């Protein structure tokens, strides 16, 4: 039997500066253009006489974006300097401040670790080319759909911003300390920060969805190939090692994607869950009156946070499920009809599938698998049930008196 050619990807591989002419980056072009406009993706140096100037300008812009978001987060914290009670306005400011903190950390992560996406693109292109897997067409369609969805999202966010500005409130927080001459520049700064905040939240969530969907598709192709080989037992012993190596390369692709997306997962999980708990407390215990617009804004913000957490759980869990799915096929093999060498290869393959979970992580703290997701959801539901049980009832009760003379 001829030896199988193994393509080993070095850990430090990188893509040159020739541009995005082919491969997965060419399919991503529409989506990456939106990310470059908002400073969330590194801009390649152009081969021109002014290449150094272009590179410096790109870095200045990429540092300007998290700077604006961080300044907006600090400015939003000033809203709590005059708060004396927990009410709907306090909850609204709290949700907004945590959202600003989220997008600031997301943007900083993409600046510090963004170039590591090149290794993911390199590994993806090598794997799909060697195994003759066509993914560019549907990735290009998905990228175009995300681009149009981004335009709709920004238009909707601009509508909310205009509605909010049409009902101005009294200055609060740090705005009380500013002179009237600075109010107009502050409004302009707030609009710019709102644009980058809405863009970062949408684009990075879409990036997580697109990456996890692409990985699941590749893992599904591998699973289908294994199913076909198992139906023809004569070819399985020749392809067992090939399947194991292909699966290991898929695990490598997952690891490269997680190297960047793990911060996104960690920040979302550990900021959204406290927001859910605080919102539950407000809904159950607060009885203060609040404006309809403020109440709608609060519901809208917490809904987006819950949707973002749901996306991470669903798509991150799907990657874990698809990565471990071949184990169900291997356990069903008839070992009496398998060669001794194939049995050894089978043992190594099963050890990889069962020894530790494979998938997207929260910065290496835990993998997004079924037990972890159920643990988080169960904790939130348990806390909600406990709060409902301790909710104070109506203190007014009718008193009847039966007096006889």
MOHUKA-V510506 format. One record per backbone hydrogen bond with DSSP energy under -0.5 kcal/mol. CO is the residue of the C=O (numbers start at 1). NH is the residue of the N-H. Records with the same first field share a line. If there is no record, write none. Layout:
BEGIN
CO: NH ; NH
END
This chain:
BEGIN
6: 8
7: 9
8: 10
10: 13
19: 21
23: 26 ; 27
24: 28
26: 29
28: 32
29: 33
30: 34
31: 35
32: 36
33: 37
34: 38
35: 40 ; 41
36: 39
42: 44
46: 48
48: 51
50: 54
51: 55
52: 56
53: 57
54: 58
55: 59
56: 60
57: 61
58: 62
59: 63
60: 64
61: 65
62: 66
63: 67
64: 68
65: 69
66: 70
67: 71
68: 72
69: 73
70: 74
71: 75
72: 76
73: 77
74: 78
75: 78
76: 79
77: 80
78: 81
80: 83
85: 87
87: 91
88: 92
89: 93
90: 94
91: 95
92: 96
93: 97
94: 98
95: 99
96: 100
97: 101
98: 102
99: 103
100: 104
101: 105
102: 106
103: 107
104: 108
105: 109
106: 110
107: 111
108: 112
109: 113
110: 114
113: 116
114: 117
115: 118
116: 119 ; 120
117: 121
118: 122
119: 123
120: 124
121: 125
122: 126
123: 127
124: 128
125: 129
126: 130
127: 131
128: 133
129: 132
132: 134
133: 135
135: 139
136: 140
137: 141
138: 142
139: 143
140: 144
141: 145
142: 146
143: 147
144: 148
145: 149
146: 150
147: 151
148: 152
149: 153
150: 154
151: 155
152: 156
153: 157
154: 158
155: 159
156: 160
157: 161
158: 162
159: 163
160: 164
161: 165
162: 166
164: 167
172: 175
173: 176
174: 177
175: 178
179: 182
180: 183
182: 186
183: 187
184: 188
185: 189
186: 190
187: 191
188: 192
189: 193
190: 194
191: 195
192: 196
193: 197
194: 198
195: 199
196: 200
197: 201
198: 202
199: 203
200: 204
201: 205
202: 206
203: 207
204: 208
205: 209
206: 210
207: 211
208: 212
209: 213
210: 214
211: 215
212: 216
213: 217
214: 218
215: 219
216: 220
217: 221
218: 222
219: 223
220: 224
221: 225
222: 226
223: 227
224: 228
225: 229
226: 230
227: 231
228: 232
231: 233
232: 235 ; 236
233: 236 ; 237
235: 239
236: 239 ; 240
239: 243
240: 244
241: 245
242: 246
243: 247
244: 248
245: 249
246: 250
247: 251
248: 252
249: 253
250: 254
251: 255
252: 256
253: 257
254: 258
255: 259
257: 260 ; 261
258: 262
260: 263 ; 264
261: 265
262: 266
263: 267
264: 268
265: 269
266: 270
267: 271
268: 271 ; 272
269: 273
271: 275
272: 276
273: 277
274: 278
275: 279
276: 280
277: 281
278: 282
279: 283
280: 284
281: 285
282: 286
291: 295
292: 296
293: 297
294: 298
295: 299
296: 300
297: 301
298: 302
299: 303
300: 304
301: 305
302: 306
303: 307
304: 308
305: 309
306: 310
307: 311
308: 312
309: 313
310: 314
311: 315 ; 316
312: 316
313: 317
314: 318
315: 319
316: 320
317: 321
318: 322
319: 323
320: 324
321: 325
324: 327
325: 328 ; 329
326: 329 ; 330
327: 331
328: 332
329: 332
330: 333
333: 335
334: 337
335: 338
339: 343
340: 344
341: 345
342: 346
343: 347
344: 348
345: 349
346: 350
347: 351
348: 352
349: 353
350: 354
351: 355
352: 356
360: 368
361: 363
362: 365
366: 362
367: 369
369: 373
370: 374
371: 375
372: 376
373: 377
374: 378
375: 379
376: 380
377: 381
378: 382
379: 383
380: 384
381: 385
382: 386
383: 387
384: 388
385: 389
386: 390
388: 391
395: 397
398: 400
401: 403
402: 404
END
